[in-house]
């Protein structure tokens, strides 16, 4: 179903939640990139996997089967193609701390469009992967959670 959504040039949305005050002002160019994203959600037992619909240095837009809460702070990984000829790794894992700034119901039943603002990011090197275990009292300035 994500493939069907990704192929459509526009997806008509009906606003469900909106926490951005005033008119939206994007300062960065958005690129139509479809990169895999995995969200770690403390209230869910399993990570949420999706694909970006567009991306800038400030954030991205994606679709998911659950509606996140505007203002919610989450950790995610974005799989960035590396396109390096002499490398054994064909993707770069980018860990991000994101804030959900917009959630919309889509015409596709069961999907929500989400605007995510990137507040911080880091590169996960080598065999590292993102841990979805959040320590008690996790907050804005915690270090990235990484397990080897």
C-alpha positions in Angstrom: 0.0 0.0 0.0 2.9 2.4 0.6 4.0 1.8 -2.9 0.6 2.9 -4.1 0.8 6.0 -2.0 4.4 6.8 -3.1 3.4 6.6 -6.8 0.6 9.1 -6.4 1.9 12.7 -7.0 -0.5 14.1 -4.4 -2.5 12.5 -1.7 -5.5 14.5 -0.6 -5.6 14.9 3.2 -8.1 16.0 5.7 -6.6 17.6 8.8 -7.1 15.6 12.0 -4.6 17.4 14.3 -2.6 20.6 13.7 -0.2 22.0 16.3 1.8 24.4 14.1 0.6 27.8 14.9 0.2 30.4 12.1 0.9 29.8 8.4 3.4 27.1 7.6 6.8 28.5 6.6 9.3 26.1 5.1 12.8 27.4 4.9 14.3 24.4 3.2 13.8 22.8 -0.2 12.0 19.5 0.0 13.2 16.6 -2.2 10.9 13.8 -3.3 12.9 11.0 -1.7 11.5 7.7 -0.6 13.9 6.4 2.1 12.9 3.7 4.7 12.3 5.1 8.2 11.9 3.1 11.4 10.3 4.8 14.4 10.9 3.7 18.0 7.7 4.5 19.9 7.9 4.1 23.7 4.1 3.3 24.0 4.3 0.5 21.4 6.1 -2.9 21.7 7.3 -3.0 18.1 9.0 -0.3 15.9 6.9 1.4 13.2 8.3 1.1 9.7 7.4 3.5 6.9 9.0 5.4 4.0 9.6 9.2 3.5 7.5 10.9 0.9 9.6 14.1 0.9 12.6 15.2 2.9 14.6 18.3 3.8 17.4 19.1 6.2 14.7 20.2 8.7 12.3 17.3 8.5 10.3 14.8 6.4 6.8 13.7 5.6 5.7 10.1 5.7 2.6 7.8 6.1 2.0 5.3 8.9 -0.9 3.1 10.0 -1.0 4.7 13.4 -1.6 8.3 14.3 1.2 9.7 16.3 0.5 12.6 18.7 1.5 16.1 17.6 4.3 17.3 19.8 5.4 13.7 20.5 9.2 13.3 20.6 10.5 10.1 19.0 13.7 8.4 17.9 13.9 7.0 14.4 16.4 5.8 11.8 16.5 6.8 8.2 18.3 4.4 5.8 20.2 6.7 3.4 21.6 5.1 0.2 25.4 5.5 0.2 26.2 4.9 -3.5 29.8 4.2 -2.6 31.5 1.8 -5.0 34.3 0.6 -2.7 32.1 0.1 0.4 30.6 -3.1 1.8 27.7 -0.9 3.2 25.2 0.2 0.6 23.2 2.3 3.2 24.1 4.8 5.8 22.0 4.7 9.0 21.0 8.1 10.3 19.6 8.2 13.8 17.3 11.1 14.4 15.4 12.7 17.3 12.1 14.0 15.7 9.1 15.9 16.9 5.8 15.1 15.3 4.4 18.5 14.1 1.4 17.5 12.0 -0.8 14.5 11.7 -3.5 14.1 8.9 -5.9 11.4 7.9 -5.5 10.4 4.3 -8.1 9.1 1.8 -6.3 5.7 2.0 -8.2 4.0 4.9 -6.0 3.3 7.9 -3.1 5.6 7.0 -2.1 8.9 8.5 0.2 11.5 7.0 2.8 12.9 9.4 5.1 15.9 9.3 8.3 15.2 11.4 10.7 17.9 12.4 14.3 16.7 12.9 15.7 18.2 16.1 18.9 16.2 16.3 20.7 13.5 14.2 23.7 11.3 14.3 25.3 8.7 12.1 25.2 5.0 13.3 28.5 3.5 12.2 29.4 -0.1 11.4 27.4 -2.8 13.1 25.5 -0.4 15.4 21.7 -0.4 15.4 19.2 1.8 17.1 17.8 0.5 20.3 14.1 1.1 20.9 14.5 0.7 24.7 13.8 4.1 26.3 15.1 4.7 29.8 12.7 6.0 32.5 12.5 9.8 32.3 13.8 10.0 28.7 13.8 13.6 27.6 14.9 16.1 25.0 18.6 16.2 25.6 19.4 12.5 26.2 22.2 11.0 24.2 21.3 8.7 21.3 20.4 5.2 22.3 22.7 2.8 20.5 23.4 -0.9 21.1 26.3 -2.9 19.6 
